[in-house]
Amino acid sequence: MSKYLVMGLVLGLVSCAPPVTPVITPALPTVVPAASPPPALPAPTQTRGPSAPTAEIPWLEANTMFTLTVLYDNIAYDARLQTDWGFACLVEGPGQTLLFDTGGKGDLLLQNMRTLGLDPQAVDTVVLSHLHNDHTGGLASFLAANPHVTVYLLASFPAALKETVRQAGATLVEVDGPLALNGWAHTTGALGTQIREQALVLATPRGSVVLTGCAHPGIAAMVRQAQTLVSGDTCLALGGFHLRDANAAQLSTVIAELQALGVQQIAPSHCTGDAARQAFAEAFGPAYLSSGAGQVFVIAPEK
């Protein structure tokens, strides 16, 4: 049986925030050694919530790969891309391409896609994590470039935004609870109280990938919900974690929760904050992956 690993394809590193003392080298390590299994992780001590049906990771061909490209972020990675406050990530998986969030400015999103040679017309599905403009502001421009998509947004979104989707000619799906988007992509459904948010969960050969826009309900809570939907380990959590105002004790608690949940690799960006990203890098060591606009994560068969 083929082994799989998660790799970051390094395209260059440019800081768009005040410099911090680096704690890892720019070149990302091979996360899973070629000749050995993944390192043992602590057994989960946190409850994963009420038992619920889980999706078995589907059998995939040996040459199947998932590619996740950060298209929009206020943190720079590839010097060719523009940066701006917000987040968007393209997910290319078996048979479908998903856009998770659209950043705040549609022209910047589309320009970054052009720079990377990515065609908006190749996108089948758009998932919006939550209502904030730095995650939804690029939607109208994207739909003008490609209206032939299905847009999954929370039922609590305002009617005006839903009408924007309909008027563009796209298919609208309102999300409340957990929902399967295809054979390998799921939404957690709406989580949180003050700010409602959904995460995208991918079932891959290495385990689940949890993708968050800002994780306002808490990154640990969102991972915990994801683990009720997709069986297997959580091999990667990435996106905004909304910890820029967290103190050291709060960061320690969040890190301990994620480690207890068995999260194997971590790639925080956007609203996570410099101090929080440094704390994650120190806690996760080589399992910490740098992220930012232009970073590419590949879940692929080991060569």
C-alpha positions in Angstrom: 0.0 0.0 0.0 1.4 3.4 -0.9 2.4 5.7 1.9 1.4 9.4 1.7 2.9 12.5 3.1 2.2 16.2 3.3 4.8 18.5 1.7 5.1 22.3 1.4 6.4 23.4 -1.9 8.6 26.4 -1.1 8.2 29.3 -3.5 10.0 32.1 -1.5 9.5 33.8 1.8 8.8 37.6 2.2 7.5 39.0 5.5 4.6 41.5 5.4 4.6 41.9 9.2 7.2 43.2 11.6 10.1 40.7 11.6 10.1 38.1 14.3 13.0 35.9 15.3 12.8 32.8 13.0 12.3 29.5 14.7 12.4 27.3 11.6 14.3 27.3 8.4 12.6 28.6 5.3 12.8 25.2 3.5 10.1 23.0 4.9 11.1 19.6 6.2 9.8 16.3 5.0 7.1 15.8 7.6 6.9 12.0 7.4 10.3 10.3 6.8 10.2 8.1 3.7 11.2 4.9 5.5 9.3 5.2 8.7 5.7 5.7 9.9 4.4 9.0 11.3 5.7 9.7 14.8 3.4 8.5 17.7 1.3 11.3 19.1 -0.3 11.6 22.5 -3.7 9.9 22.8 -6.6 12.3 22.8 -7.8 13.4 26.2 -10.4 15.8 25.0 -13.9 14.5 24.1 -14.8 14.7 20.4 -18.4 15.4 21.2 -21.4 13.1 20.7 -20.9 10.1 18.5 -21.9 10.7 14.9 -21.6 8.8 11.6 -18.2 9.3 10.2 -17.1 9.2 6.5 -14.6 6.5 5.8 -11.7 7.9 3.8 -12.4 6.6 0.2 -10.0 4.4 -1.6 -8.0 6.6 -4.0 -5.8 5.7 -6.9 -2.0 5.5 -6.2 -1.4 8.7 -8.2 -4.1 10.7 -6.5 -3.0 14.0 -4.8 -4.6 16.9 -3.1 -3.2 20.4 -3.7 -4.0 23.3 -1.4 -2.9 26.7 -2.5 -3.2 29.8 -0.3 -4.4 32.5 -2.8 -5.1 35.4 -0.4 -3.5 36.2 2.9 -2.0 39.1 4.8 1.1 37.0 5.4 3.5 36.9 2.4 5.1 33.7 1.2 5.5 33.9 -2.6 7.0 37.3 -3.5 5.1 37.4 -6.8 1.7 37.6 -5.0 0.0 40.6 -3.6 -1.0 40.5 0.1 -4.0 42.0 1.9 -5.9 41.3 5.1 -8.1 38.3 4.5 -7.9 34.6 3.4 -8.7 32.3 0.5 -7.4 28.9 -0.3 -7.9 26.7 -3.4 -8.3 23.0 -2.9 -7.7 20.7 -5.9 -8.9 17.2 -5.2 -10.1 14.1 -7.0 -12.6 15.2 -9.7 -13.3 18.7 -8.2 -11.8 22.0 -7.3 -13.0 24.0 -4.3 -12.4 27.7 -3.4 -12.5 28.2 0.4 -13.3 31.9 1.1 -12.6 34.7 -1.4 -10.5 37.2 0.5 -11.6 40.9 0.7 -10.9 42.1 -2.8 -11.9 40.2 -5.9 -9.4 41.9 -8.2 -6.6 40.9 -5.9 -7.9 37.3 -5.6 -8.1 37.0 -9.4 -4.8 38.6 -10.0 -3.1 36.2 -7.6 -4.8 33.3 -9.4 -3.5 34.6 -12.8 0.0 35.0 -11.4 0.0 31.3 -10.3 -1.5 30.2 -13.6 -4.8 29.1 -12.0 -8.0 29.4 -13.9 -11.1 30.6 -12.1 -13.2 28.6 -14.6 -11.7 25.4 -13.1 -13.4 25.9 -9.8 -16.6 23.9 -9.2 -17.5 24.8 -5.6 -17.1 27.9 -3.4 -17.3 27.6 0.4 -17.6 30.7 2.6 -16.5 30.2 6.2 -18.2 33.2 7.8 -19.7 36.6 7.0 -16.7 38.9 7.6 -15.8 40.9 4.5 -12.2 39.8 4.4 -13.5 36.3 3.6 -16.5 37.2 1.4 -15.5 40.5 -0.2 -14.1 38.8 -3.3 -17.2 36.7 -4.1 -18.9 39.0 -6.5 -15.8 39.5 -8.7 -15.1 35.8 -8.6 -18.7 34.9 -9.7 -18.4 37.4 -12.5 -15.4 35.4 -13.7 -17.1 32.0 -13.1 -20.8 31.9 -12.3 -21.0 28.1 -12.9 -20.3 27.1 -9.3 -22.1 25.9 -6.3 -21.8 28.3 -3.3 -22.1 26.9 0.2 -22.7 29.6 2.8 -24.3 29.6 6.2 -28.1 29.9 6.4 -27.6 32.9 8.8 -25.9 35.0 6.0 -28.0 38.0 5.0 -30.5 37.8 2.2 -28.5 40.4 0.1 -25.5 38.2 -0.1 -27.6 35.2 -1.0 -29.2 37.2 -3.8 -25.8 38.1 -5.1 -25.1 34.5 -5.6 -28.5 33.8 -7.3 -28.2 36.9 -9.5 -24.8 35.8 -10.7 -26.3 32.5 -11.9 -24.6 30.3 -9.4 -26.2 27.5 -7.4 -26.8 28.5 -3.7 -26.7 25.9 -0.9 -27.5 27.2 2.6 -25.7 25.3 5.4 -26.8 24.8 8.9 -25.6 21.4 10.2 -22.7 19.2 8.9 -22.9 18.4 5.2 -21.0 16.3 2.7 -20.0 18.4 -0.4 -18.7 15.4 -2.3 -17.0 12.1 -1.5 -14.0 13.7 0.2 -15.1 17.3 1.3 -17.4 18.1 4.2 -18.4 21.2 6.1 -18.6 21.2 9.9 -21.8 23.2 9.7 -22.3 26.4 11.6 -20.4 26.5 14.9 -20.1 29.2 17.5 -22.5 31.7 19.0 -21.5 35.4 18.5 -19.8 34.7 15.2 -21.1 31.7 13.3 -18.5 29.9 11.2 -18.0 26.6 9.3 -14.7 24.8 8.6 -13.9 22.7 5.5 -12.9 19.1 6.2 -11.1 17.0 3.6 -10.8 13.2 3.8 -7.4 12.4 2.3 -5.2 9.3 2.2 -3.2 10.7 5.2 -6.2 11.5 7.3 -8.4 14.6 7.6 -7.3 18.2 6.7 -9.2 20.9 8.6 -9.3 24.3 6.9 -10.5 27.3 8.8 -11.1 31.0 7.8 -10.7 32.5 11.3 -11.8 29.8 13.7 -13.8 32.3 15.7 -15.6 29.4 17.6 -12.1 28.1 18.6 -9.7 26.1 16.5 -9.8 23.1 18.9 -13.6 23.1 18.9 -13.6 23.1 15.1 -11.1 20.3 14.8 -13.1 18.3 17.4 -16.2 18.7 15.3 -14.3 17.7 12.1 -13.2 14.5 13.8 -16.8 13.5 14.2 -17.3 13.7 10.4 -14.2 12.1 8.9 -12.5 9.1 10.4 -8.8 8.8 10.8 -6.1 11.1 12.1 -6.1 14.9 11.6 -3.0 15.2 9.5 -3.1 19.0 9.0 -4.9 22.0 10.3 -4.4 25.3 8.5 -5.8 28.8 8.0 -6.7 31.6 10.4 -6.9 30.7 14.1 -7.8 34.1 15.5 -5.3 34.1 18.3 -3.6 37.4 17.7 -4.9 38.8 21.1 -4.3 35.6 23.1 -1.9 35.7 26.0 0.7 33.0 26.7 -1.5 31.0 29.0 -4.3 30.9 26.4 -1.9 29.9 23.7 -0.6 27.1 25.8 -4.1 25.8 26.4 -5.0 25.9 22.7 -1.8 24.1 21.7 -2.3 21.4 24.3 -5.9 20.8 23.1 -4.7 20.4 19.5 -1.9 18.1 20.5 -4.4 16.0 22.6 -6.7 15.8 19.6 -3.8 14.3 17.7 -3.3 17.1 15.1 -0.1 16.0 13.4 0.9 19.2 11.4 -0.1 22.8 11.8 0.0 25.8 9.4 -1.6 28.9 11.0 -1.8 32.2 9.1 -4.0 35.2 8.6 -5.4 36.3 11.9 -3.4 33.9 14.1 -0.9 36.6 15.1 2.9 36.6 15.1 3.3 35.6 18.7 0.8 32.7 18.3 2.6 31.4 15.1 5.9 31.5 16.9 4.4 29.5 19.9 3.0 26.9 17.4 6.4 26.7 15.7 8.1 26.1 19.1 5.5 23.5 20.2 5.2 21.6 17.0 8.8 21.8 15.8 9.2 20.2 12.3 5.4 19.6 12.2 4.9 23.4 12.0 4.5 24.5 8.3 5.0 28.1 7.2 2.0 29.5 5.4 1.0 32.7 3.6 -0.1 33.9 0.2 1.3 31.6 -2.5 2.2 28.7 -0.2 1.3 25.3 -1.7 0.6 22.2 0.4 0.5 18.9 -1.4 -0.8 15.6 0.0 0.6 13.1 -2.4 1.9 9.6 -2.8 5.4 9.1 -1.5 7.9 8.8 -4.3 
